[in-house]
């Protein structure tokens, strides 16, 4: 089987891995809720996303790099001269930085709410949770920009 024949599989794997690297940071703020006076309840979806973010990041990143190199071997390096691709890669890198340096630490702080927290602490928790969801909205918008650039390949 030649590399040309592998192109659809490489492309599909690359897209899935690229999304998988960002999805935990994007979805975790929506998966953790506090009801009443209890601690944050990490449900099964939250636990799986947190596990993926904590344990799968390196493996997913390696897979993403391998499929990216495979795509470059199939399509050729002249693709790297395309401004839309460079812009999309820059937006993706910024999104990864946002996920790693803003979203992950913020999510860890959200997990620290105690069951005996005061009403002020709970209000601060809700404010932080809201802020983390806003960061997720920004990340989702960046993913939309990447998808637009990758699908339309605009000429600059």
C-alpha positions as CSV (number, residue, x, y, z in Angstrom):
1,X,0.0,0.0,0.0
2,X,1.5,3.3,-1.1
3,X,1.5,6.6,0.9
4,X,-1.0,8.1,-1.6
5,X,-3.5,5.3,-0.8
6,X,-3.0,6.0,3.0
7,X,-3.9,9.7,2.6
8,X,-7.6,9.4,3.6
9,X,-6.6,7.4,6.7
10,X,-3.8,9.7,7.6
11,X,-6.0,12.8,7.2
12,X,-8.8,11.3,9.3
13,X,-6.4,10.2,12.0
14,X,-4.7,13.6,12.0
15,X,-8.0,15.4,12.4
16,X,-9.3,13.1,15.2
17,X,-5.9,13.4,17.1
18,X,-5.8,17.2,16.7
19,X,-9.4,17.5,18.1
20,X,-8.6,15.0,20.8
21,X,-5.7,17.1,22.1
22,X,-8.0,20.1,22.6
23,X,-11.4,18.6,23.5
24,X,-10.7,17.8,27.2
25,X,-9.7,21.4,27.9
26,X,-12.6,22.6,25.9
27,X,-15.3,20.4,27.5
28,X,-14.1,19.9,31.2
29,X,-15.5,23.3,32.4
30,X,-19.0,22.2,31.3
31,X,-18.8,18.7,32.8
32,X,-18.2,19.8,36.4
33,X,-21.1,21.0,38.4
34,X,-21.9,21.8,42.0
35,X,-25.4,21.2,43.2
36,X,-26.5,22.5,46.6
37,X,-23.8,22.6,49.3
38,X,-21.8,19.6,48.1
39,X,-18.3,19.4,46.6
40,X,-17.9,19.5,42.8
41,X,-19.1,16.2,41.5
42,X,-16.8,14.7,38.9
43,X,-19.1,12.4,37.0
44,X,-18.1,9.7,34.6
45,X,-17.7,12.0,31.6
46,X,-15.6,14.4,33.7
47,X,-13.4,11.6,35.0
48,X,-12.8,10.3,31.5
49,X,-12.0,13.7,30.1
50,X,-9.7,14.4,33.0
51,X,-7.9,11.1,32.5
52,X,-7.5,11.8,28.8
53,X,-6.1,15.2,29.5
54,X,-3.7,13.9,32.2
55,X,-2.6,10.6,30.6
56,X,-3.3,10.8,26.9
57,X,-1.8,14.1,26.0
58,X,1.7,12.8,25.2
59,X,0.5,9.8,23.2
60,X,-2.0,11.9,21.3
61,X,0.7,14.6,20.6
62,X,3.1,11.9,19.3
63,X,0.4,10.5,17.1
64,X,-0.4,13.9,15.8
65,X,3.2,14.6,14.9
66,X,3.5,11.2,13.1
67,X,0.4,11.7,11.1
68,X,1.5,15.3,10.3
69,X,4.8,14.0,8.9
70,X,2.9,11.3,7.0
71,X,0.7,14.0,5.4
72,X,3.7,16.1,4.5
73,X,5.3,13.0,2.8
74,X,2.1,12.5,0.8
75,X,1.4,16.1,-0.1
76,X,4.9,17.5,-0.3
77,X,6.6,20.2,1.7
78,X,5.4,23.0,-0.7
79,X,2.2,22.9,1.3
80,X,4.1,24.5,4.2
81,X,4.4,27.7,2.0
82,X,0.7,28.2,2.1
83,X,-0.3,31.2,4.3
84,X,-3.6,29.7,5.3
85,X,-1.9,26.6,6.7
86,X,0.7,28.7,8.6
87,X,-2.1,30.8,10.0
88,X,-4.1,27.7,11.0
89,X,-1.1,26.2,12.7
90,X,-0.4,29.4,14.5
91,X,-4.1,29.5,15.8
92,X,-3.8,25.9,16.8
93,X,-0.5,26.5,18.7
94,X,-2.1,29.5,20.5
95,X,-5.1,27.3,21.3
96,X,-2.8,24.7,22.8
97,X,-1.0,27.3,24.8
98,X,-4.3,28.6,26.1
99,X,-5.4,25.1,27.1
100,X,-2.1,24.3,28.8
101,X,-1.3,27.5,30.6
102,X,-4.8,28.9,31.4
103,X,-7.4,26.2,31.2
104,X,-5.6,23.3,32.9
105,X,-4.6,25.3,36.0
106,X,-8.0,26.9,36.2
107,X,-9.7,23.5,36.2
108,X,-7.4,22.2,38.9
109,X,-8.5,25.2,41.1
110,X,-12.1,24.3,40.5
111,X,-11.6,20.8,41.9
112,X,-10.5,22.2,45.3
113,X,-13.9,23.3,46.5
114,X,-14.5,21.8,50.0
115,X,-17.8,20.5,51.2
116,X,-17.7,22.9,54.1
117,X,-17.0,25.9,51.9
118,X,-18.6,29.2,52.9
119,X,-21.1,31.0,50.7
120,X,-18.3,33.5,49.6
121,X,-16.1,30.6,48.6
122,X,-18.9,29.0,46.6
123,X,-19.6,32.3,44.9
124,X,-15.9,32.6,44.0
125,X,-16.0,29.1,42.7
126,X,-19.0,29.9,40.4
127,X,-17.2,33.0,39.1
128,X,-14.1,30.9,38.3
129,X,-16.2,28.2,36.7
130,X,-18.0,30.9,34.5
131,X,-14.6,32.3,33.5
132,X,-13.3,28.8,32.6
133,X,-16.4,28.3,30.4
134,X,-15.7,31.7,28.6
135,X,-12.1,30.4,27.9
136,X,-13.8,27.3,26.4
137,X,-15.9,29.5,24.2
138,X,-12.7,31.3,22.9
139,X,-11.1,27.9,22.3
140,X,-14.2,26.7,20.4
141,X,-14.1,29.9,18.3
142,X,-10.4,29.2,17.5
143,X,-11.2,25.7,16.4
144,X,-13.9,27.1,14.1
145,X,-11.3,29.5,12.6
146,X,-9.0,26.5,12.0
147,X,-11.7,24.5,10.4
148,X,-12.6,27.4,8.2
149,X,-9.0,27.9,7.1
150,X,-8.5,24.2,6.5
151,X,-11.7,23.7,4.5
152,X,-11.7,26.9,2.4
153,X,-7.9,27.4,1.9
154,X,-8.3,31.1,1.3
155,X,-5.8,33.0,-0.9
156,X,-4.1,35.9,0.9
